[in-house]
Amino acid sequence: MKIVIAPDSFKGSLSAAEAAQAMKTGFLHVFPEAEYTLIPMADGGEGMLESFLFKKGTSPLEVSVRNTYGNDKKAKICIDGETAYIESAHAVGLTDFTPEELIPIQSTSYGVGQMIRYALDQGCKKVLIGLGGSAVNDGGAGLLEALGARYTYTEEFEGGVTLGRLPFIQRVDLTTLDPRLHEVKLMIASDVNNPLTGEEGATAIFGPQKGVRSEDIAVYDQWIAQFAALTAAELIDAPSAGAAGGMGFALLAAGGQFAQGAKLIGEEIGLQDAVREADLILTGEGKSDEQTMYGKVAHYVAELADAYQKPVILISGSLDHEAEELISLFAASFSITHSPCTLEYALTHARTLTTKRAAEIAKLIQLQL
């Protein structure tokens, strides 16, 4: 029996690779002779780089970049041949800071632009960027600056652009962008379809988790709208322009192309071929609910399995049994918890719980063989 194991991470407890290994361990107790293919997945957010490193068996490179607030840090990047894989959170990640440390008005996406520029310096012809988990909310101005864009201000500043400097920009020049961008395929992985500004835009929807106070949302949104109008007004309402505090907008302005994160990543690491040859597919995530239906890993894996008429089983940290449309996608759906427990307990014991649940599922399958 050929079994493909392709989960997302269980946020706060297991990486996608750890979740996949836990599921395999459980199944090995029952099917030790089965052929297992582990494909840890991601949708463009945290853990994307790990998925590529795991599948391609390469080691990450470290690049010196600026973090969310312009301080030096080391960010990891994966280069395989002429393709670079970049997880923006490695440069400007939200998890780098406590909520008290977040200062959105000082945020810049410059470090992500530096990572792209590094990939260009290495001769890469394709750059795939995951946009989830960022702490920035600068409309992508920093990213564009790192790639060569020039800004003319109403007054002089030292240092690079930040969210707080956007209202002082009176001219944006994109003709100075790195010319190598015309020769590279810039792919953007995201599960966010929000426009750049407005009630469903980057600041209104995602700003609060990055430290934006409710009374500042409208002000910051206006600053970003003003900057965007000077940069590429036609892209303000483009789907996914609001991803990662506006980095989606900036990447589109630089010639990037968006794709559903899970689909793009799955294609890059061979998920489709593996599913085609599989007898059974296992997937999972930390929490499965109606949000899973919007481009998340488990949903994409289920759709792919359905296309090849292969059974797929969902194993999740938490399962919303009221999400009937979600549950109907899978041959069976399970939560790793066996009885009522605290969230802390579930997170702490996620690996053991996942292994046990996988073993129980394997026993049920064995009864039908």
Residue frames as qw, qx, qy, qz and C-alpha x, y, z in Angstrom:
[[0.000, 0.888, 0.460, 0.000, 0.00, 0.00, 0.00],
 [0.409, 0.273, 0.003, 0.871, 1.28, 3.44, -0.97],
 [0.268, -0.821, -0.464, 0.196, 0.45, 6.12, 1.57],
 [0.315, 0.494, 0.002, 0.811, 1.06, 9.84, 0.99],
 [0.401, -0.682, -0.464, 0.399, 1.18, 12.03, 4.11],
 [0.300, 0.396, 0.172, 0.851, 0.79, 15.73, 3.31],
 [0.291, -0.786, -0.506, 0.205, -0.27, 17.86, 6.30],
 [0.095, 0.825, -0.095, 0.550, 0.11, 21.53, 7.05],
 [0.241, 0.224, -0.660, 0.675, 1.73, 22.55, 10.33],
 [0.457, -0.670, -0.585, 0.002, -0.24, 22.29, 13.56],
 [0.137, 0.721, -0.131, 0.666, 0.28, 25.89, 14.54],
 [0.420, -0.694, 0.321, -0.489, 1.82, 26.33, 17.96],
 [0.828, -0.342, 0.420, -0.149, 2.75, 22.68, 18.35],
 [0.760, -0.028, 0.565, 0.319, 4.02, 20.75, 15.31],
 [0.123, 0.517, -0.473, -0.703, 5.72, 21.76, 12.10],
 [0.808, 0.330, -0.159, -0.461, 4.33, 20.16, 8.95],
 [0.516, 0.408, -0.751, 0.052, 7.30, 17.77, 8.88],
 [0.124, -0.190, 0.819, -0.528, 6.76, 16.82, 12.53],
 [0.688, 0.156, 0.302, -0.642, 3.04, 16.26, 11.94],
 [0.757, 0.394, -0.424, -0.303, 3.79, 14.08, 8.91],
 [0.320, 0.354, -0.845, 0.240, 6.30, 12.02, 10.86],
 [0.374, -0.085, 0.676, -0.629, 3.86, 11.55, 13.76],
 [0.798, 0.256, 0.044, -0.544, 1.18, 10.27, 11.37],
 [0.649, 0.424, -0.626, -0.086, 3.66, 7.91, 9.75],
 [0.011, 0.316, -0.845, 0.432, 4.77, 6.58, 13.14],
 [0.614, 0.043, 0.480, -0.625, 1.17, 5.77, 14.02],
 [0.830, 0.370, -0.156, -0.387, 0.55, 3.94, 10.73],
 [0.380, 0.504, -0.773, 0.064, 3.82, 2.01, 10.97],
 [0.393, -0.214, 0.765, -0.463, 2.47, 0.21, 14.05],
 [0.742, 0.290, 0.465, -0.386, -0.20, -1.33, 11.83],
 [0.799, 0.594, 0.092, 0.028, 1.25, -1.22, 8.32],
 [0.495, -0.667, 0.390, 0.397, 5.03, -1.62, 8.70],
 [0.581, 0.051, 0.635, 0.507, 5.43, -2.82, 5.11],
 [0.353, 0.861, 0.365, -0.044, 3.57, 0.10, 3.50],
 [0.534, 0.232, 0.150, 0.799, 5.39, 2.55, 1.24],
 [0.163, -0.844, -0.362, 0.360, 5.27, 6.03, 2.78],
 [0.410, 0.429, 0.164, 0.788, 5.82, 9.35, 1.01],
 [0.271, -0.705, -0.398, 0.520, 6.01, 12.35, 3.32],
 [0.283, 0.485, 0.278, 0.779, 5.26, 15.74, 1.75],
 [0.205, -0.572, -0.449, 0.655, 5.03, 18.41, 4.47],
 [0.226, 0.652, 0.490, 0.533, 2.90, 21.22, 3.05],
 [0.150, -0.442, -0.263, 0.844, 2.28, 24.94, 3.52],
 [0.319, 0.769, 0.545, 0.098, 0.06, 27.59, 1.98],
 [0.344, 0.709, 0.026, 0.615, 2.58, 30.42, 1.79],
 [0.433, -0.842, 0.101, -0.305, 2.72, 31.19, 5.51],
 [0.313, -0.669, 0.656, -0.155, 5.08, 30.06, 8.22],
 [0.744, -0.131, 0.655, -0.022, 6.72, 26.72, 7.49],
 [0.733, 0.655, -0.007, -0.182, 6.85, 27.14, 3.72],
 [0.233, 0.751, -0.617, 0.004, 10.63, 27.14, 3.59],
 [0.469, -0.333, 0.795, -0.193, 10.80, 23.99, 5.71],
 [0.832, 0.342, 0.364, -0.241, 8.56, 22.19, 3.22],
 [0.625, 0.732, -0.267, -0.038, 10.98, 22.91, 0.39],
 [0.038, -0.670, 0.723, -0.162, 14.05, 22.06, 2.44],
 [0.679, -0.132, 0.676, -0.256, 12.52, 18.75, 3.54],
 [0.840, 0.449, 0.262, -0.154, 11.46, 17.68, 0.06],
 [0.586, 0.764, -0.257, 0.082, 14.57, 18.83, -1.80],
 [0.907, -0.261, -0.083, 0.319, 17.03, 17.68, 0.86],
 [0.462, 0.559, -0.127, 0.677, 19.00, 20.90, 0.76],
 [0.446, -0.464, -0.417, 0.642, 20.34, 23.16, 3.49],
 [0.102, 0.952, 0.287, 0.030, 19.24, 26.80, 3.79],
 [0.501, 0.324, -0.091, 0.797, 21.50, 29.73, 3.08],
 [0.287, -0.737, -0.403, 0.461, 21.69, 32.69, 5.45],
 [0.315, 0.599, 0.232, 0.699, 21.31, 36.23, 4.16],
 [0.244, -0.314, -0.372, 0.839, 21.97, 39.45, 6.07],
 [0.041, -0.608, -0.533, -0.587, 18.83, 41.59, 5.92],
 [0.162, -0.222, 0.322, -0.906, 16.91, 44.24, 7.84],
 [0.040, -0.361, -0.911, 0.196, 14.13, 43.05, 10.08],
 [0.006, -0.769, -0.624, -0.140, 10.70, 44.65, 10.52],
 [0.213, -0.953, -0.132, 0.173, 12.18, 47.71, 12.23],
 [0.424, 0.862, -0.242, 0.138, 15.36, 48.07, 10.18],
 [0.465, -0.680, 0.566, -0.032, 17.73, 46.19, 12.47],
 [0.366, 0.471, -0.776, -0.205, 20.21, 43.63, 11.13],
 [0.780, -0.154, 0.531, -0.295, 19.31, 39.96, 11.24],
 [0.036, -0.258, 0.894, 0.365, 20.01, 36.70, 9.43],
 [0.750, 0.251, 0.184, -0.583, 17.25, 35.28, 7.25],
 [0.507, -0.112, 0.830, 0.202, 17.14, 31.83, 5.69],
 [0.598, 0.537, -0.186, -0.566, 16.58, 31.23, 1.99],
 [0.754, -0.007, 0.646, 0.119, 16.52, 28.03, -0.08],
 [0.390, 0.661, -0.393, -0.507, 18.10, 27.94, -3.53],
 [0.743, 0.040, 0.665, 0.067, 17.71, 24.87, -5.72],
 [0.555, 0.366, 0.511, 0.545, 19.36, 25.26, -9.10],
 [0.127, 0.245, 0.187, 0.943, 18.01, 28.48, -10.62],
 [0.428, -0.642, -0.466, -0.433, 15.00, 28.64, -8.27],
 [0.116, 0.204, -0.570, 0.787, 14.91, 30.54, -4.98],
 [0.464, -0.586, -0.642, -0.170, 12.36, 29.90, -2.24],
 [0.109, 0.275, -0.342, 0.892, 11.74, 32.78, 0.14],
 [0.373, -0.645, -0.665, 0.052, 9.56, 32.85, 3.24],
 [0.066, 0.725, -0.007, 0.686, 9.02, 36.53, 4.02],
 [0.666, -0.718, -0.080, -0.187, 8.48, 35.81, 7.71],
 [0.847, -0.123, -0.120, 0.503, 12.15, 34.84, 8.00],
 [0.353, 0.318, -0.040, 0.879, 12.98, 38.52, 7.46],
 [0.223, -0.275, 0.111, -0.929, 9.95, 40.32, 8.89],
 [0.452, -0.284, -0.840, -0.101, 8.12, 37.70, 10.92],
 [0.485, -0.646, -0.091, -0.583, 5.42, 38.48, 13.45],
 [0.887, -0.397, -0.229, 0.068, 6.74, 35.81, 15.81],
 [0.581, 0.307, -0.298, 0.693, 10.02, 37.75, 16.16],
 [0.046, -0.340, 0.262, -0.902, 8.27, 40.12, 18.57],
 [0.046, -0.414, -0.808, 0.417, 5.96, 40.13, 21.55],
 [0.075, 0.793, 0.551, 0.248, 2.71, 42.11, 21.14],
 [0.309, -0.878, -0.119, 0.346, 4.21, 44.85, 23.29],
 [0.469, -0.388, 0.400, 0.685, 7.19, 45.22, 20.94],
 [0.417, 0.502, 0.619, 0.437, 5.12, 45.86, 17.80],
 [0.020, -0.640, -0.060, 0.765, 5.40, 49.41, 16.43],
 [0.616, 0.514, 0.569, 0.180, 3.59, 49.35, 13.06],
 [0.227, 0.964, 0.032, -0.133, 4.36, 52.96, 12.16],
 [0.175, -0.762, 0.578, 0.235, 8.07, 52.06, 12.09],
 [0.797, 0.031, 0.599, 0.074, 7.66, 48.85, 10.08],
 [0.331, 0.672, -0.451, -0.485, 9.35, 48.22, 6.75],
 [0.950, 0.166, 0.253, -0.073, 9.37, 45.33, 4.30],
 [0.227, 0.831, -0.487, -0.144, 12.88, 46.24, 3.09],
 [0.419, -0.429, 0.800, -0.002, 14.35, 42.93, 4.27],
 [0.759, 0.317, 0.563, -0.077, 12.16, 40.90, 1.92],
 [0.526, 0.840, -0.096, -0.090, 13.37, 42.99, -1.00],
 [0.111, -0.732, 0.671, 0.041, 16.92, 42.24, 0.09],
 [0.653, -0.087, 0.752, -0.032, 16.19, 38.51, -0.04],
 [0.720, 0.626, 0.293, -0.064, 14.84, 38.84, -3.58],
 [0.269, 0.895, -0.353, -0.056, 17.88, 40.85, -4.60],
 [0.413, -0.509, 0.755, 0.027, 20.15, 38.16, -3.12],
 [0.759, 0.244, 0.603, -0.022, 18.36, 35.55, -5.24],
 [0.563, 0.825, 0.016, -0.042, 18.95, 37.69, -8.33],
 [0.057, -0.822, 0.565, 0.044, 22.63, 37.99, -7.40],
 [0.563, -0.250, 0.787, 0.019, 22.85, 34.18, -7.32],
 [0.131, 0.218, -0.732, -0.632, 21.56, 34.01, -10.89],
 [0.319, 0.323, 0.852, -0.261, 18.09, 32.68, -10.05],
 [0.122, -0.094, -0.561, -0.814, 15.56, 32.80, -12.87],
 [0.519, -0.510, -0.557, -0.401, 12.58, 31.90, -10.71],
 [0.047, 0.173, -0.608, 0.774, 11.75, 33.26, -7.25],
 [0.491, -0.502, -0.649, -0.292, 8.87, 31.87, -5.20],
 [0.023, 0.275, -0.447, 0.851, 7.82, 34.00, -2.23],
 [0.392, -0.530, -0.752, 0.006, 5.51, 33.04, 0.62],
 [0.008, -0.539, 0.029, -0.842, 3.82, 36.02, 2.27],
 [0.639, -0.613, -0.411, -0.217, 2.26, 34.72, 5.47],
 [0.741, -0.487, -0.299, 0.351, 3.15, 35.64, 9.04],
 [0.431, 0.392, -0.076, 0.809, 4.62, 39.10, 8.50],
 [0.306, -0.612, -0.464, 0.563, 4.72, 41.94, 11.03],
 [0.189, -0.139, 0.204, 0.950, 4.91, 44.75, 8.46],
 [0.244, 0.746, 0.609, -0.118, 2.20, 47.12, 7.26],
 [0.180, -0.579, 0.184, 0.773, 4.02, 49.52, 4.93],
 [0.630, 0.663, 0.091, -0.394, 2.22, 48.85, 1.66],
 [0.894, 0.194, 0.234, 0.329, 5.33, 47.07, 0.39],
 [0.196, 0.969, -0.138, 0.056, 7.20, 50.38, 0.13],
 [0.442, -0.691, 0.562, 0.109, 10.31, 48.98, 1.81],
 [0.788, 0.096, 0.579, 0.187, 10.40, 45.94, -0.46],
 [0.569, 0.770, 0.216, 0.193, 10.27, 48.13, -3.56],
 [0.075, -0.950, 0.304, 0.004, 12.96, 50.43, -2.17],
 [0.628, -0.444, 0.614, 0.176, 15.29, 47.48, -1.65],
 [0.712, 0.321, 0.563, 0.271, 14.70, 46.49, -5.28],
 [0.424, 0.069, 0.301, 0.851, 15.66, 49.93, -6.52],
 [0.002, -0.820, -0.492, -0.292, 12.53, 52.10, -6.39],
 [0.323, 0.063, -0.216, 0.919, 13.21, 55.75, -5.58],
 [0.171, -0.794, -0.582, 0.050, 11.03, 58.04, -3.49],
 [0.195, 0.400, -0.050, 0.894, 10.93, 61.81, -3.46],
 [0.332, -0.568, -0.658, 0.366, 9.84, 63.24, -0.10],
 [0.032, -0.909, -0.228, -0.347, 8.41, 66.59, 0.92],
 [0.301, -0.870, 0.360, -0.149, 11.19, 66.77, 3.51],
 [0.460, 0.513, -0.716, 0.114, 14.50, 65.06, 4.13],
 [0.876, -0.409, 0.139, -0.214, 14.84, 61.79, 6.07],
 [0.027, 0.569, -0.822, 0.012, 17.74, 59.62, 7.11],
 [0.373, -0.044, 0.914, -0.156, 17.40, 55.92, 6.53],
 [0.027, -0.152, -0.854, -0.496, 14.85, 53.92, 4.61],
 [0.461, -0.275, -0.271, -0.799, 11.12, 54.17, 4.09],
 [0.008, 0.154, 0.899, -0.409, 8.64, 53.06, 6.78],
 [0.035, -0.667, -0.732, -0.133, 4.88, 53.19, 7.16],
 [0.216, -0.787, -0.302, 0.493, 5.25, 56.50, 9.00],
 [0.195, -0.441, 0.334, 0.810, 7.06, 58.10, 6.06],
 [0.320, 0.404, 0.774, 0.368, 4.48, 57.20, 3.40],
 [0.122, 0.882, 0.438, -0.126, 2.46, 60.45, 3.75],
 [0.174, -0.805, 0.221, 0.522, 5.60, 62.46, 2.96],
 [0.471, -0.007, 0.694, 0.544, 6.22, 60.74, -0.38],
 [0.376, 0.660, 0.094, -0.644, 5.28, 62.96, -3.32],
 [0.622, 0.566, -0.417, -0.345, 6.77, 60.91, -6.16],
 [0.798, -0.211, 0.565, 0.023, 7.50, 57.22, -6.78],
 [0.425, 0.652, -0.520, -0.352, 9.90, 56.13, -9.51],
 [0.888, -0.086, 0.446, -0.076, 9.73, 52.46, -10.48],
 [0.712, 0.674, -0.197, 0.007, 11.85, 52.88, -13.60],
 [0.064, 0.714, -0.655, 0.237, 14.87, 52.42, -11.35],
 [0.892, -0.237, 0.310, -0.229, 13.83, 48.93, -10.24],
 [0.430, -0.409, 0.756, 0.277, 16.47, 46.24, -10.71],
 [0.539, 0.431, -0.411, -0.596, 16.34, 45.42, -14.45],
 [0.113, 0.176, -0.977, -0.032, 16.90, 41.73, -13.67],
 [0.442, 0.227, 0.647, -0.578, 13.28, 41.60, -12.47],
 [0.627, 0.474, -0.173, -0.594, 12.26, 41.58, -16.14],
 [0.482, 0.401, -0.763, -0.159, 14.18, 38.34, -16.63],
 [0.014, 0.086, -0.922, 0.376, 12.93, 36.41, -13.61],
 [0.496, -0.422, -0.621, -0.435, 9.66, 34.62, -12.92],
 [0.069, -0.214, 0.565, -0.794, 8.41, 36.08, -9.65],
 [0.519, -0.360, -0.711, -0.308, 5.77, 33.80, -8.10],
 [0.223, -0.343, 0.431, -0.804, 3.80, 34.84, -5.02],
 [0.444, -0.262, -0.856, -0.029, 2.23, 32.22, -2.73],
 [0.183, -0.098, 0.418, -0.885, -0.59, 33.45, -0.51],
 [0.095, -0.434, -0.895, -0.043, -3.95, 32.32, 0.83],
 [0.007, 0.603, 0.366, -0.709, -5.11, 35.93, 1.21],
 [0.332, 0.505, 0.600, 0.524, -7.30, 37.56, -1.45],
 [0.118, -0.834, -0.358, 0.403, -7.80, 40.96, 0.20],
 [0.410, 0.805, 0.088, 0.419, -7.32, 44.21, -1.72],
 [0.480, 0.240, -0.345, 0.770, -4.71, 46.68, -0.53],
 [0.052, -0.068, 0.339, -0.937, -7.00, 49.25, 1.11],
 [0.546, -0.279, -0.330, -0.718, -10.54, 49.73, 2.35],
 [0.721, -0.388, 0.266, -0.509, -12.72, 47.77, 4.77],
 [0.995, -0.009, 0.097, 0.006, -11.32, 44.45, 3.54],
 [0.498, 0.758, -0.352, 0.230, -7.80, 45.78, 3.03],
 [0.663, 0.200, -0.567, 0.446, -4.47, 44.99, 4.64],
 [0.039, 0.304, -0.474, 0.826, -4.68, 47.48, 7.50],
 [0.629, -0.264, 0.051, -0.730, -8.33, 46.96, 8.44],
 [0.938, -0.080, -0.257, -0.219, -8.21, 43.16, 8.44],
 [0.876, 0.016, -0.323, 0.357, -4.66, 42.28, 9.43],
 [0.161, 0.681, -0.271, 0.661, -3.35, 45.48, 11.01],
 [0.620, -0.649, 0.144, -0.416, -4.63, 44.81, 14.54],
 [0.969, -0.203, 0.004, 0.140, -2.62, 41.59, 14.87],
 [0.681, 0.332, -0.100, 0.645, 0.46, 43.60, 13.92],
 [0.386, -0.345, -0.367, 0.773, -0.09, 46.21, 16.60],
 [0.028, -0.325, -0.290, -0.900, -2.26, 48.74, 14.72],
 [0.110, 0.294, 0.640, -0.701, -4.67, 50.44, 17.14],
 [0.267, 0.622, 0.733, 0.069, -8.30, 50.73, 16.07],
 [0.057, 0.904, 0.176, -0.386, -8.11, 54.53, 16.07],
 [0.161, -0.621, 0.505, 0.577, -5.14, 54.41, 13.64],
 [0.587, 0.226, 0.748, 0.211, -6.59, 52.04, 11.04],
 [0.421, 0.836, 0.352, -0.004, -8.26, 54.71, 8.88],
 [0.056, -0.919, 0.286, 0.265, -5.20, 56.98, 9.03],
 [0.425, -0.396, 0.742, 0.335, -2.70, 54.27, 8.06],
 [0.582, 0.434, 0.677, 0.122, -5.05, 53.02, 5.36],
 [0.310, 0.935, 0.123, -0.120, -5.12, 56.50, 3.83],
 [0.214, -0.763, 0.521, 0.317, -1.34, 56.74, 3.91],
 [0.514, -0.077, 0.806, 0.283, -1.03, 53.43, 2.07],
 [0.506, 0.685, 0.524, 0.006, -3.72, 54.44, -0.43],
 [0.128, 0.951, -0.138, -0.247, -1.83, 57.66, -1.16],
 [0.321, -0.545, 0.705, 0.321, 1.44, 55.76, -1.66],
 [0.560, 0.207, 0.786, 0.157, -0.25, 53.17, -3.88],
 [0.432, 0.837, 0.301, -0.151, -1.85, 55.84, -6.05],
 [0.061, 0.877, -0.397, -0.262, 1.62, 57.20, -6.79],
 [0.377, -0.397, 0.818, 0.178, 3.02, 53.72, -7.40],
 [0.116, -0.048, -0.875, -0.467, 0.51, 51.62, -9.37],
 [0.452, 0.033, 0.295, -0.841, -3.06, 52.83, -8.80],
 [0.708, 0.120, -0.449, -0.532, -4.51, 50.11, -11.04],
 [0.552, 0.077, -0.817, 0.144, -3.34, 47.42, -8.59],
 [0.236, -0.302, 0.501, -0.776, -4.92, 48.78, -5.40],
 [0.763, -0.035, 0.250, -0.595, -8.01, 46.59, -5.69],
 [0.603, 0.331, -0.704, -0.177, -6.23, 43.58, -7.17],
 [0.913, -0.356, -0.122, -0.159, -6.91, 40.31, -5.32],
 [0.879, -0.210, -0.136, 0.405, -4.10, 39.57, -2.83],
 [0.309, 0.685, -0.137, 0.645, -2.66, 43.09, -3.07],
 [0.452, -0.737, 0.180, -0.470, -3.34, 43.34, 0.67],
 [0.943, -0.152, -0.247, 0.164, -1.31, 40.25, 1.54],
 [0.727, -0.171, -0.193, 0.636, 1.47, 40.77, 4.10],
 [0.212, -0.732, -0.187, 0.619, 0.69, 44.40, 4.84],
 [0.407, 0.853, -0.032, -0.327, 0.78, 45.33, 1.17],
 [0.317, -0.471, 0.721, 0.397, 3.79, 43.31, 0.06],
 [0.561, 0.393, 0.720, 0.115, 1.40, 41.60, -2.33],
 [0.320, 0.920, 0.169, -0.154, 0.78, 44.98, -3.98],
 [0.132, -0.813, 0.469, 0.318, 4.49, 45.73, -4.19],
 [0.483, -0.170, 0.810, 0.286, 5.32, 42.38, -5.76],
 [0.526, 0.640, 0.558, 0.045, 2.57, 42.82, -8.33],
 [0.166, 0.961, -0.069, -0.210, 4.00, 46.24, -9.13],
 [0.242, -0.649, 0.661, 0.290, 7.39, 44.58, -9.60],
 [0.517, 0.359, -0.626, -0.461, 5.94, 42.12, -12.11],
 [0.181, -0.140, 0.940, -0.253, 5.00, 39.24, -9.80],
 [0.576, -0.132, -0.571, -0.570, 2.21, 36.73, -10.34],
 [0.504, -0.280, 0.572, -0.584, -0.07, 35.40, -7.63],
 [0.593, -0.010, -0.759, -0.267, -1.12, 31.79, -7.18],
 [0.793, -0.514, -0.059, -0.320, -3.02, 29.89, -4.50],
 [0.173, -0.725, 0.643, -0.174, -0.31, 29.16, -1.98],
 [0.732, -0.180, 0.642, -0.140, -1.05, 25.49, -1.33],
 [0.835, 0.511, 0.201, -0.032, -1.42, 24.72, -5.03],
 [0.373, 0.846, -0.366, 0.103, 1.78, 26.50, -5.99],
 [0.295, -0.616, 0.707, -0.183, 3.79, 24.84, -3.25],
 [0.834, 0.031, 0.526, -0.164, 2.26, 21.43, -3.94],
 [0.770, 0.638, -0.008, 0.008, 3.24, 21.69, -7.59],
 [0.169, 0.826, -0.516, 0.150, 6.79, 22.66, -6.67],
 [0.287, -0.472, 0.801, -0.231, 7.35, 19.65, -4.39],
 [0.285, 0.147, -0.895, -0.310, 5.61, 16.97, -6.43],
 [0.439, 0.058, 0.665, -0.602, 2.38, 16.47, -4.52],
 [0.720, 0.350, -0.075, -0.594, 0.28, 15.83, -7.62],
 [0.570, 0.370, -0.722, -0.130, 2.46, 12.98, -8.88],
 [0.007, 0.171, -0.886, 0.432, 2.54, 11.42, -5.42],
 [0.557, 0.167, 0.445, -0.681, -1.25, 11.56, -5.05],
 [0.690, 0.376, -0.372, -0.494, -1.71, 10.05, -8.50],
 [0.535, 0.272, -0.799, 0.037, 0.27, 6.97, -7.44],
 [0.181, -0.246, 0.713, -0.631, -1.12, 6.70, -3.91],
 [0.348, -0.340, -0.861, -0.146, -3.61, 4.26, -2.43],
 [0.390, -0.779, -0.475, 0.126, -4.36, 6.53, 0.52],
 [0.271, 0.528, -0.131, 0.794, -3.66, 10.15, 1.42],
 [0.454, -0.647, -0.488, 0.369, -3.45, 11.64, 4.91],
 [0.207, 0.548, -0.013, 0.810, -3.57, 15.38, 5.53],
 [0.475, -0.654, -0.522, 0.274, -4.18, 17.62, 8.52],
 [0.148, 0.600, -0.085, 0.781, -3.78, 20.98, 10.22],
 [0.107, 0.050, -0.646, 0.754, -4.01, 22.57, 13.63],
 [0.342, 0.382, 0.549, -0.660, -7.64, 23.61, 13.30],
 [0.054, 0.199, 0.778, 0.593, -10.15, 22.61, 10.64],
 [0.221, 0.585, 0.539, -0.564, -13.21, 24.83, 10.20],
 [0.524, 0.772, 0.356, -0.056, -14.91, 26.84, 7.48],
 [0.010, 0.884, -0.346, -0.315, -11.67, 28.79, 6.92],
 [0.563, -0.224, 0.738, 0.296, -10.10, 25.58, 5.63],
 [0.600, 0.583, 0.545, 0.062, -12.29, 25.95, 2.54],
 [0.255, 0.962, -0.018, -0.101, -10.48, 29.13, 1.46],
 [0.542, 0.729, -0.392, 0.147, -7.26, 27.88, -0.09],
 [0.506, -0.641, 0.553, -0.163, -5.85, 26.05, 2.93],
 [0.057, 0.429, -0.888, -0.156, -3.63, 23.00, 2.58],
 [0.385, 0.108, 0.887, -0.233, -6.18, 20.38, 3.67],
 [0.581, 0.605, 0.278, -0.468, -8.75, 21.68, 1.19],
 [0.392, 0.677, -0.505, -0.365, -6.28, 21.64, -1.69],
 [0.095, -0.285, 0.954, 0.014, -5.09, 18.12, -0.84],
 [0.505, 0.309, 0.724, -0.353, -8.73, 16.95, -0.73],
 [0.563, 0.685, -0.010, -0.462, -9.46, 18.50, -4.13],
 [0.233, 0.592, -0.732, -0.244, -6.37, 16.89, -5.62],
 [0.265, -0.083, 0.951, -0.138, -7.26, 13.50, -4.17],
 [0.581, 0.476, 0.488, -0.445, -10.79, 13.81, -5.52],
 [0.458, 0.682, -0.341, -0.456, -9.45, 14.57, -9.00],
 [0.299, 0.394, -0.861, -0.116, -7.64, 11.22, -8.96],
 [0.822, -0.264, -0.269, -0.428, -10.44, 9.46, -7.09],
 [0.540, 0.145, -0.707, 0.433, -8.21, 8.60, -4.16],
 [0.557, -0.714, -0.424, -0.035, -9.39, 8.40, -0.52],
 [0.271, 0.474, -0.346, 0.763, -8.12, 11.15, 1.77],
 [0.580, -0.601, -0.528, 0.157, -8.34, 11.24, 5.57],
 [0.018, 0.763, -0.139, 0.630, -8.15, 14.43, 7.64],
 [0.683, -0.405, -0.465, 0.392, -6.38, 14.41, 11.02],
 [0.097, 0.705, -0.030, 0.702, -6.53, 17.78, 12.79],
 [0.196, 0.078, -0.630, 0.747, -5.82, 19.25, 16.17],
 [0.292, 0.351, 0.529, -0.715, -9.34, 20.64, 16.34],
 [0.026, 0.216, 0.805, 0.552, -12.26, 19.70, 14.11],
 [0.369, 0.170, 0.219, -0.887, -15.39, 21.81, 13.72],
 [0.226, 0.212, 0.946, 0.093, -18.09, 19.21, 13.21],
 [0.337, 0.708, 0.418, -0.460, -20.55, 21.93, 12.19],
 [0.169, 0.622, -0.461, -0.610, -18.51, 22.59, 9.05],
 [0.813, 0.208, 0.522, -0.152, -20.44, 19.99, 7.06],
 [0.646, 0.748, -0.123, -0.087, -19.13, 21.12, 3.67],
 [0.016, 0.731, -0.678, 0.073, -15.58, 20.65, 4.95],
 [0.575, -0.242, 0.759, -0.186, -16.16, 17.21, 6.41],
 [0.829, 0.423, 0.297, -0.216, -17.81, 15.99, 3.21],
 [0.404, 0.784, -0.452, -0.135, -14.51, 16.54, 1.35],
 [0.004, -0.509, 0.850, -0.135, -12.83, 13.67, 3.16],
 [0.624, -0.081, -0.757, -0.176, -13.42, 9.93, 3.40],
 [0.633, -0.599, -0.460, 0.167, -13.15, 10.45, 7.16],
 [0.096, 0.731, -0.214, 0.641, -12.21, 13.27, 9.53],
 [0.746, -0.425, -0.444, 0.255, -10.67, 12.98, 12.99],
 [0.157, -0.895, 0.249, -0.334, -9.49, 15.22, 15.80],
 [0.527, 0.329, -0.700, 0.352, -6.36, 14.16, 17.66],
 [0.270, -0.323, 0.566, -0.709, -7.96, 14.77, 21.06],
 [0.353, -0.139, -0.921, -0.085, -9.55, 11.71, 22.67],
 [0.337, -0.665, -0.639, 0.189, -11.40, 13.46, 25.47],
 [0.049, -0.968, -0.109, -0.221, -12.02, 16.99, 26.76],
 [0.724, -0.236, -0.101, 0.640, -8.71, 18.68, 27.53],
 [0.088, -0.868, -0.019, 0.488, -7.15, 22.12, 27.78],
 [0.591, 0.798, -0.114, 0.031, -5.59, 23.82, 24.79],
 [0.129, -0.786, 0.600, -0.073, -2.28, 23.81, 26.63],
 [0.705, -0.191, 0.682, -0.048, -2.44, 20.03, 27.03],
 [0.795, 0.529, 0.296, -0.010, -3.31, 19.51, 23.36],
 [0.364, 0.883, -0.291, 0.056, -0.43, 21.72, 22.21],
 [0.312, -0.673, 0.664, -0.096, 2.08, 20.15, 24.57],
 [0.591, -0.103, 0.800, -0.022, 1.13, 16.57, 23.67],
 [0.620, 0.572, -0.093, -0.529, 0.30, 17.11, 19.99],
 [0.308, 0.484, -0.789, -0.219, 2.92, 14.70, 18.68],
 [0.144, -0.046, 0.960, -0.236, 1.83, 11.83, 20.92],
 [0.520, 0.409, 0.485, -0.572, -1.87, 12.50, 20.31],
 [0.547, 0.581, -0.326, -0.507, -1.36, 12.61, 16.54],
 [0.186, 0.347, -0.915, -0.089, 0.59, 9.35, 16.55],
 [0.288, 0.121, 0.871, -0.379, -2.07, 7.59, 18.64],
 [0.579, 0.509, 0.246, -0.588, -4.92, 8.83, 16.48],
 [0.452, 0.546, -0.575, -0.409, -3.10, 7.79, 13.31],
 [0.013, 0.191, -0.979, 0.069, -2.56, 4.30, 14.73],
 [0.430, 0.303, 0.693, -0.493, -6.25, 4.00, 15.59],
 [0.577, 0.583, -0.100, -0.564, -7.21, 5.06, 12.06],
 [0.289, 0.451, -0.810, -0.237, -4.80, 2.51, 10.62],
 [0.213, 0.013, 0.942, -0.258, -6.44, -0.23, 12.73],
 [0.560, 0.473, 0.386, -0.560, -9.85, 0.72, 11.39],
 [0.507, 0.598, -0.435, -0.444, -8.52, 0.52, 7.84],
 [0.039, 0.319, -0.947, -0.010, -6.98, -2.86, 8.61],
 [0.466, 0.196, 0.750, -0.426, -10.40, -4.19, 9.61],
 [0.636, 0.595, 0.115, -0.478, -11.67, -3.44, 6.12],
 [0.265, 0.604, -0.686, -0.309, -8.81, -5.15, 4.29]]
